[in-house]
Amino acid sequence: MLEIEVKARAGHQRVKELLAGMGANFIGVQHHCDTYFNAPHRDFANTDEALRIRSVDGRSVMTYKGKKLDTVSKTREEFETEVDGGNARSILLALGFYESGVVKKTREVFKYGNMTICLDKVGSLGEFIEVEITAESDIELHSKHIFSFMEKLGIGEEDSIRTSYLEMVLEQAIEK
C-alpha cells in the first residue's frame, strides 16, 4: 500500500473550525512517542527511508517507510505491524540497528471522505496538519485531491513540507 501524504504548518484552532464546518468526523486524540532507528548496513537519512516504533496509549507498531515516490508530497510505500515495543527495540539493537531520534507529539485525528486528517502538535516545532490517503496506485490523482482539499483550509501546495518531524527535531538540536 502507498501512504499518499501532505504536511504543512497550520494553526489548529482555525483548521478545526473549518473541518467542523465541512462535516469532518473527529476520531480522537492520540499521544505518540516515535523512536526512529537507523540500519548498520545503510544510512536511512541518505536513502530516504524510515524505520520506527510508534507507541500510542500502550500499543506499539513498527513501521518501515520506503523512499519518497514523488517530488511534491510525502508519498511512500509503507509496511507496519503491531509489536511488543520493548522486545522489538531489543531485537533491532541486537541486530546492530541504533536509535537515531525520538519524536513526541499530540495528534488530533479527523476523517473526511477517504482522507485522514491529523493535527499534530510536535514539541517545540509547533502545529502541523497532515492529510493522507492510503491507496494502491494513482499517486498524482490522490495528491491533487489532497491539495484541493487543503486549499479549502487556506493551505496551498507551496506550503507543503516534505521534511520529516525527525529531520526537523534533529536540525533543531544542531541549531541549539
N, C-alpha and C positions, 0 to 999 in steps of 0.2 A: 504494500500500500504506500501511497505517497501522502505526505503531510504538506499541503499547499498552504503556506502561512505568510502573513504580512504583519509586521510590527511597526509601531510608531509611538512617539511620545504623545500623551493625551491627558488632559485634565479629567479626572474621573467623574467629578460631580456633573459637569456638562454632558459628558457622554452617557451617564446613567439616565439623565433626564431625556435625552434623545432616544435612547433604547426603550425606555418606558413608553414614550410617545409612539414608537413603531410597533409596540406589542411584543418585544423580545421577552423571552421567559428567563427569569432569574433562577439559576440552578443551585447556587450556594457559594459559600466562602471556603477556601482551602488554604492551608499553611504548608508551603513547600520548603523542603531542605534538599537541595540538589547537590550531590557530591559528584564531581567530574573526575574521570580517570584518563590517563594517557598510557599509551602502549609502549612496551620496551623495544619493539621492533620497528615502529614508525611514530612520528610526531603528529598527533591528530590536528594540532594547530596548523601544520604545514599541509596536511592532506584534506583539511576542511571537513573532518569527521568529528563526531562526539560520542562519548560513552559515559553514561551517568547512572547513578542510583538515586531515584527520587523517593523521598519519604514524605507521605501525606497522611496525617492522622493515624499513625500506627501501621500503615500499609506501605510496602516498598515495591517499586517497579524499576527494573533495569531496562534502559533504552539505548539502542545504538542508532545514530543518525548518520546517514551517508553524506556524501558531498552535495552541496547545493547544486540544483539542476538548471537554474536559470539565473539571469542577472538582475531581476527586479524584486523577486520575493525570496523567501527562505525555504523554498520547496526542496524536500529531501525524501529519499527512501527512508523508512523508519521501521524498526523492529523493536517490540517490547514484550516483556514478560514479568509477571509478578514473581518476586523473590523474597527470601528472608534477607533483609538488608544487611545485617551483621555478617551472616555467612557469605553472602555474595561479595561483600567488601573483602573479607578474609581470603576468599578464593582468588580474587583479582590481584590482591597484594602478593599472595604466594606465587602467582604466575609471573610476577615481575611488573605488573601494572602499578602505577603510582598515582596518588591524588594530585590533580592539577588545580583544584579550586572548589570552593563551596559558594553556592548562591542561595540566599534565603529570601523568600517573597511571600506576600499575601496575595491570593488570586481570587477575584470575584468572577464567577462563570455564568454566562448567559448563552441561550440558544436562540437563533433566529433562522428559520428555514433549515438549510443544510449546513449552516455555519455555526461554529463555536466561537464565542467572543469572550476573551479573557482580559480583565482589567487587573494589571499587575502593579503592585507597589513593591519595588525592589530596593531594600535597604536605603542607602544614601543616593542611589541612582535616580529615584523619583518614580513617576507614574507613567505607565505604558498601556497600550492596547495591543493585543494580538488577536487576529481574526484568522481562523483556519477552516479548511475543508479537507476532509480525508477522501481520497479518490484513487482509482487505479490508473487514470490517464487524464489527458486534456488539461495539462498544466496551464497553458495560455488562457483557455476558456475560463477556468476556475479563478485564475489570478485576476482576470478582467472583472469577474463577478465580485470578488472581494474588494478590488479597488473602487468599483462602482458603489458598493455598499459603504465603504469608508468615506467616500465623497459626501454622502448624506450626513456623516458625522462631522464634516468640516475638515477632513484629513485627506490631503492629496497624495498622489503617487510619489511626488517629490519628498514627502515627509517620511517615506518608508525607510526603515533601518534594518540592514542585513546583519549587523554586528550582534553577536550573542550576548546574553547577560553576563556569561562567564568572561568573555573578552572585555566587556565594559568594566567589570569588577577588577579584573587583573590590571587593566590600564589605569584605573583609578588608584590602585595600590602603588603602582610605579610612580605616579604623579605626586604622591604624598611624601 
